[in-house]
């Protein structure tokens, strides 16, 4: 689970031109959206074992992000977990285990969805780590396929879906879906709801202090 959460690390929200293709939507998003927050549902499907159906796990929660390199995932169901990236350290708090894992953010993220969404100032910077390509429109969304240039990591590919249309100008072009495929064949689909673009976020949202008595593991 920790391996998957770190690989996910995740994510943010955006705005773009309603008539743009996927790459253009991504370019506008990276350039114009500095903060965001949304509710999310995450469905993780693990490869089927011999004689068994694929394992599916569903979770939900809330996330926030602020460029550069700060984000927060608060998982509420089925288990309470928190992931916070403060720009220097990536914190993972497992409430049930009363355990906190701390890792240097620069060493963990690399060519991950978090780097794709929350770090770069423009698409050219992203292209240093990813091969980016427009993917066919599907389900009312405009898609970008991002493939890491390095094949040494746990990430195989990411598909990012932006809304082609919406009830409001803010809805059109918003980040809607993130599909992540890792090198173990595990697929995660995050669907975002109630997206807010460029909200005012308190700096304290991206500060994490281990709870008293928690077991802290630094890697």
C-alpha positions as CSV (number, residue, x, y, z in Angstrom):
1,X,0.0,0.0,0.0
2,X,2.8,2.4,0.9
3,X,4.6,1.7,-2.4
4,X,1.4,2.5,-4.3
5,X,0.7,5.7,-2.3
6,X,4.2,7.0,-2.9
7,X,4.0,6.1,-6.6
8,X,0.7,8.0,-6.7
9,X,1.8,11.1,-5.0
10,X,0.0,12.6,-6.4
11,X,-2.0,15.1,-8.0
12,X,-3.8,18.4,-8.4
13,X,-6.5,20.3,-10.3
14,X,-6.6,22.7,-13.2
15,X,-8.3,24.8,-15.8
16,X,-7.8,25.0,-19.6
17,X,-9.4,26.1,-22.8
18,X,-12.7,24.4,-23.5
19,X,-11.8,23.7,-27.1
20,X,-8.2,22.7,-26.6
21,X,-6.8,19.2,-27.2
22,X,-5.3,17.2,-24.4
23,X,-1.8,18.6,-24.7
24,X,-3.1,22.2,-25.0
25,X,-5.2,21.6,-21.9
26,X,-2.2,20.3,-20.0
27,X,-0.1,23.2,-21.1
28,X,-2.7,25.8,-20.0
29,X,-3.2,23.9,-16.7
30,X,0.5,23.9,-15.8
31,X,0.8,27.6,-16.7
32,X,-2.3,29.0,-15.1
33,X,-3.3,26.9,-12.1
34,X,-1.3,27.6,-9.0
35,X,-3.5,26.0,-6.3
36,X,-6.5,23.6,-6.3
37,X,-8.6,21.4,-4.2
38,X,-11.2,18.7,-4.8
39,X,-12.8,15.5,-3.5
40,X,-11.6,12.3,-5.1
41,X,-12.6,8.7,-5.5
42,X,-9.8,6.2,-6.2
43,X,-10.3,2.7,-7.6
44,X,-7.2,0.4,-7.6
45,X,-7.3,-2.7,-9.6
46,X,-4.5,-5.3,-9.0
47,X,-3.7,-8.0,-11.6
48,X,-5.7,-11.2,-11.4
49,X,-3.9,-14.1,-9.9
50,X,-4.3,-17.5,-11.5
51,X,-7.8,-18.8,-11.0
52,X,-9.0,-15.5,-9.3
53,X,-10.7,-12.3,-10.3
54,X,-8.7,-9.0,-10.2
55,X,-8.7,-7.4,-6.8
56,X,-10.4,-4.0,-6.6
57,X,-10.1,-1.5,-3.8
58,X,-12.0,1.7,-3.5
59,X,-11.1,4.7,-1.3
60,X,-12.1,8.3,-1.1
61,X,-11.0,11.6,0.4
62,X,-9.9,15.1,-0.3
63,X,-6.8,16.7,-1.8
64,X,-5.2,20.1,-2.1
65,X,-2.1,21.4,-3.9
66,X,0.0,24.5,-4.3
67,X,2.8,25.0,-6.7
68,X,5.6,24.3,-6.5
69,X,5.8,20.8,-5.0
70,X,3.3,21.0,-2.2
71,X,0.3,18.8,-2.0
72,X,-1.9,16.9,0.5
73,X,-4.1,13.8,0.3
74,X,-6.5,13.1,3.2
75,X,-7.9,9.6,2.8
76,X,-11.2,9.2,4.7
77,X,-12.5,5.9,3.6
78,X,-12.1,3.0,4.1
79,X,-9.0,3.8,6.2
80,X,-7.7,7.2,7.4
81,X,-4.3,8.0,5.9
82,X,-2.6,11.3,5.2
83,X,0.1,12.1,2.6
84,X,1.7,15.6,2.8
85,X,4.4,17.0,0.6
86,X,5.8,20.2,2.1
87,X,8.4,20.9,-0.6
88,X,11.2,19.1,1.2
89,X,9.8,16.0,2.8
90,X,7.1,13.5,1.8
91,X,5.1,12.4,4.9
92,X,2.9,9.3,5.0
93,X,0.8,8.9,8.2
94,X,-1.0,5.6,8.7
95,X,-3.5,6.4,11.6
96,X,-4.3,2.7,12.3
97,X,-0.7,1.8,12.7
98,X,0.2,5.1,14.4
99,X,3.1,5.2,12.1
100,X,4.7,8.0,10.1
101,X,7.1,7.5,7.2
102,X,9.3,10.4,6.1
103,X,11.3,10.5,2.8
104,X,13.2,13.2,1.0
105,X,10.7,14.5,-1.5
106,X,13.2,15.1,-4.3
107,X,14.4,11.5,-4.1
108,X,10.8,10.0,-4.1
109,X,8.9,11.9,-6.7
110,X,10.9,12.0,-9.9
111,X,8.9,11.0,-13.0
112,X,5.6,10.5,-11.1
113,X,2.1,11.9,-11.4
114,X,3.0,14.5,-8.8
115,X,5.9,15.7,-10.9
116,X,3.7,15.7,-14.0
117,X,0.9,17.8,-12.4
118,X,2.4,19.9,-9.6
119,X,6.0,20.7,-10.3
120,X,6.9,21.9,-13.8
121,X,6.5,25.5,-14.9
122,X,5.7,24.6,-18.5
123,X,5.3,21.6,-20.8
124,X,8.9,21.8,-22.1
125,X,10.1,21.1,-18.6
126,X,7.8,18.1,-18.3
127,X,9.2,16.7,-21.6
128,X,12.5,16.3,-19.9
129,X,11.0,13.4,-17.9
130,X,8.0,12.3,-20.0
131,X,7.1,11.6,-23.6
132,X,3.8,13.5,-23.9
133,X,1.2,12.7,-26.6
134,X,-2.5,13.6,-27.3
135,X,-4.7,10.6,-26.8
136,X,-8.1,10.1,-28.4
137,X,-11.1,11.9,-26.8
138,X,-13.2,9.6,-24.7
139,X,-16.1,9.9,-22.4
140,X,-16.4,13.6,-23.0
141,X,-12.8,14.1,-21.9
142,X,-9.6,15.2,-23.7
143,X,-6.7,13.0,-22.9
144,X,-2.9,13.2,-22.6
145,X,-0.7,10.1,-22.4
146,X,2.5,10.6,-20.4
147,X,5.2,7.9,-20.6
148,X,8.3,8.2,-18.4
149,X,11.5,8.5,-20.4
150,X,13.3,6.4,-17.7
151,X,12.2,2.8,-17.6
152,X,13.8,2.2,-14.2
153,X,11.0,3.5,-12.0
154,X,7.7,1.9,-10.8
155,X,5.5,4.1,-13.1
156,X,4.6,2.7,-16.6
157,X,2.3,5.4,-17.9
158,X,-0.3,8.1,-16.9
159,X,-3.4,9.2,-18.7
160,X,-4.7,12.6,-17.8
161,X,-8.3,13.5,-18.7
162,X,-9.6,17.1,-18.9
163,X,-13.2,18.0,-19.3
164,X,-14.0,19.0,-22.9
165,X,-17.2,20.9,-21.8
166,X,-19.0,21.9,-18.7
167,X,-21.9,23.8,-17.1
168,X,-19.6,26.7,-16.4
169,X,-16.4,28.1,-17.8
170,X,-14.6,26.6,-14.8
171,X,-15.9,23.2,-15.4
172,X,-14.7,23.1,-19.1
173,X,-11.1,22.3,-19.1
174,X,-10.9,21.1,-15.5
175,X,-8.8,18.1,-14.6
176,X,-11.3,15.2,-14.3
177,X,-9.5,11.8,-14.2
178,X,-6.1,10.5,-13.6
179,X,-5.3,6.9,-14.7
180,X,-2.0,5.5,-13.4
181,X,-0.5,2.2,-14.5
182,X,2.5,0.9,-12.6
183,X,5.2,-1.6,-13.6
184,X,3.5,-4.3,-11.5
185,X,0.4,-4.1,-13.6
186,X,-1.6,-2.3,-11.0
187,X,-4.0,0.3,-12.3
188,X,-5.4,3.3,-10.3
189,X,-8.2,5.6,-11.5
190,X,-8.7,8.8,-9.6
191,X,-11.9,10.7,-10.3
192,X,-12.1,14.3,-9.1
193,X,-15.3,16.1,-8.0
194,X,-16.2,19.6,-6.8
195,X,-12.9,20.9,-8.3
196,X,-11.9,24.4,-7.3
197,X,-9.3,26.3,-9.3
198,X,-6.8,28.7,-7.6
199,X,-8.5,28.9,-4.2
200,X,-6.8,30.6,-1.3
201,X,-5.1,27.9,0.7
202,X,-3.5,28.3,4.1
203,X,0.3,27.5,4.2
204,X,-0.4,25.4,7.2
205,X,-2.3,22.9,5.0
206,X,1.1,21.7,3.8
207,X,2.8,21.5,7.1
208,X,2.9,18.1,8.8
209,X,4.0,17.3,12.4
210,X,4.1,13.7,13.5
211,X,1.5,13.0,16.3
212,X,2.8,12.5,19.8
213,X,3.7,8.8,20.3
214,X,3.7,7.9,16.6
215,X,6.5,5.7,15.3
216,X,8.5,7.8,12.9
217,X,10.5,6.0,10.2
218,X,12.9,8.2,8.1
219,X,14.2,6.8,4.8
